[in-house]
Amino acid sequence: NAGVTQTPKFRILKIGQSMTLQCTQDMNHNYMYWYRQDPGMGLKLIYYSVGAGITDKGEVPNGYNVSRSTTEDFPLRLELAAPSQTSVYFCASSYNTPQGNEQFFGPGTRLTVL
Amino acid sequence: AQKITQTQPGMFVQEKEAVTLDCTYDTSDPSYGLFWYKQPSSGEMIFLIYQGSYDQQNATEGRYSLNFQKARKSANLVISASQLGDSAMYFCAMRETFGNEKLTFGTGTRLTIIP
């Protein structure tokens, strides 16, 4: 199992450009998440999905969009990039079980908007 | 109010000593889970330990244990016999309500192990 994979690892955008951060998991997890981590801070939830075709906003959704057409993929779209979106973006996935199900994280994408 | 509070921005600990990282939380949900993650300088998030709100015993995973004091709403991480490889950021996180898997993270504690 590759676990959770993210591409690209690094990206520099100019203000106003758009891009899609890719996230794929091969663990057949139903839940997937996008977080951002600003320097020296914890992670904040952008969007999440409880299954294919279902997405919902997290704490900081403005400026982002997501889709979940398959169980495996959960891309994050940035439209009209702004310097405030400079951050490290983490994708994660988990099962929904009664026990304490951990979230498995991808390696992150470091995005700089100039 | 902050849902997760980590009051120690940084800690320095001598190798082989035990260390306690503090975490307090705020929720009115009777069903919740508490997690600790480690983030080394390489940046990945590594799951360490989990405690459910209904668990009667404190969780343990190898050298990691979680000191869960429900009445005080605290979930401190204890690392026994610290090693140089324990130097990292440590994040406490909470999941509220079974079925809603969103995690709320604290701001983290940077732990540095001194040889």
Interface residues (C-beta under 8 A of the other chain):
Chain A: Y31 Y33 Y35 G40 M41 G42 L43 K44 L45 Y48 V50 G58 E59 V88 F90 A92 S94 N96 P98 Q99 G100 N101 E102 Q103 F104 F105 P107 G108
Chain B: I4 G33 F35 Y37 G43 E44 M45 F47 Y50 Q51 G52 F91 A93 F98 G99 E101 K102 L103 T104 F105 G106 T107 G108
